[in-house]
Amino acid sequence: MPPKIDSRIIETPIMRGSEPFKPAFYGSFEHTLDPKGRVSLPSSFRTSLSPVDEQSIILTNFITDGFRCLDGFSLSSWRVFEAKLAEKGRFNPAVRQLENFYIARASVCTLDGSGRINIPSYLREYAGIDKDVVFTPSIHGFRLWRKEVWNLVFSQSEEMLLENPALFEGVDS
């Protein structure tokens, strides 16, 4: 049975000035799943959530560069994402595909008293997560990887950068 979610968390907009607050996640962290599918959210990630009193995150399936992982968001960032999607046409084929692949598999994961989240089995299976995991930041939230997959993704990214040192040129402009 999924945990009960305090509806005030989901319904109350979190603002910083006139913009919605989006917690930032920094650093890469290795953790181990327990036999029940729980893993500790890195303490610095929990700190990013605490200013907005969030005790839950959203996890969903994701593919990047041909590799499966999980995409993670604070509830406030997820609400901003949903609001942007709601402005799009509901009959737009790209929106429907996003709904079918990304939103339909999203799960609210509540932190327990020890700072752990329980990753639903269907998401663990999707990403091949069974024991050792790595949390990494992304521009919009964070990612959760099977450790062996992350090591491969990082190695491939590093190799591409070694081959083309100007790879990131212009990305931030």
N, C-alpha and C positions, 0 to 999 in steps of 0.2 A: 504494500500500500504506500503510495507516494506521500511524502511529508506534507503537512498543511502549510500553506504559504500565507503570511500576513498580507491581506489585500491592500493595506495601506502602503506597503513597500512598492507594489506594482502600480498603484493608481496615483501616487503622489509624485508630481514632477519635481525633479531635483535640478535646481538652476544655480549657475554661477554667473552673476550679472544677468544679462539677457540670454545667455547661451546655456543649454543643458550641460551639466557637469559630466565629464567623461574621465573616470579614473584611469591613470596610466599604470602600466605594468612594466617592470624593468628586470632584466637579468634572466639567466637560464638556470634551472634548478632540477636536479635529479631526485626522484622520490620512488618509493616502492608501494605498489598496491597491496593491501592486506587481502586475506582470503575472501572477505565479503565484498570486494570491489571498491573499497574506500581508499582514498589517498589524501594526504595532507596538502592543502593549498599552501604554497610557499608563504612564509610569514610576511614578506614584503608585499605580496599580492593581497593578503588579508588587510594589511595596513592601508593599501590603496582603496579598499572598500570601506574601511571604518569611518572616514570623514563623512560619508553619506549614509551611514548606518545601514549598510546592506549586509545581509547575512545569507544571501543566495547569489548564485551565478547561473548563467545559461551556458549549456554545452550543446553542440550540434556537430554533425559530421562535416568534414571539409576535405577538399583535394587541392593540393598545391604541387605544381610541377610533376604531376603523375603519382604523388604519394598521398596516402590517406593519413589523416590525423583528426583531432577534434578542435573545433574553434570555440573559444570561451569568451564570454562577455560579462561585464557587470550588468545588473538589471537596468540601470539607467541608460547605458549605451545600447542595450538591446531595444529598449523602448524607443529611442531616437531612430534606430534602424527600422523598426516596424512602422513608425510614423512616416518615414520617407517612402517606404514601400506602399503605404496606404494612399499616398498621393498619386501613385502610378495607376494606369488603367488596369482594371481587374481582368480584362480579356487579352492583355498583352502576353504573348506566348513565353517571353523571357521571365516575366513575373510568375507565371504559373509553374515554370520549371524550377524556379528558385523556391517557390512554396513547396513543391513536391519533394525536392531534394534536401533543402536546407531547413526550412521552417518546420516541416512536418516531423522532423527528427529531433527538434530542439527539446531540451529537457531543463527544467528548473532544478538545480542541485543546491540544497540548503546545507550550510556549514553546521556541523555538530559542535558540541562544546569543546572538542579538541581541535577544531579548525579543519576537520576532514570533510570531504564531499564523497558521496556515493555515486559512482559513475554507472549509469544504467547498463545492463549487460549488452543490449543491442548496440550501444555506442562503443563499448569495449571491444566487442566482436568486429565492428566495422573498422576500427583503427588498429586492430590486431594487438590491443593492449592486454597484457596478461600479468605482468609483474613490474618490470622496471620502466619508468616513464620519465619524460623530460618536459618541463614547462618552459615555454619560450614566449617572449612578448611579440605582439604584432601591432600594427598601427591602430587597429580598432579594438584590440583586446589582448588575448593571448591564445597560444596553441598548446595542445597536449599531445605528445608523440610517444609511440613505442620507442624506447631508447635506441634500438638498433636502426630504426628508420631515421630518427633524427640525426644520428651520426653519419649516415649515408647522405642525407639532404645537406647537412653542413659541409661535408667533404666535397660534394659536387659544386656547391655554391663557392667554396673557397677555390676550387680548381678553375672555375669559370673566371673568377676575379684574377687569379694568377695569370691566366691566358690573356685576359683583357683588362689591364689595370684601369682603364677609363670606363669600365662597365657602369659605374654609378654616376658618371658625369651627367649633369642636367636633371637628375631624378628629383632633386629638391628645388628646382627653379620653376 
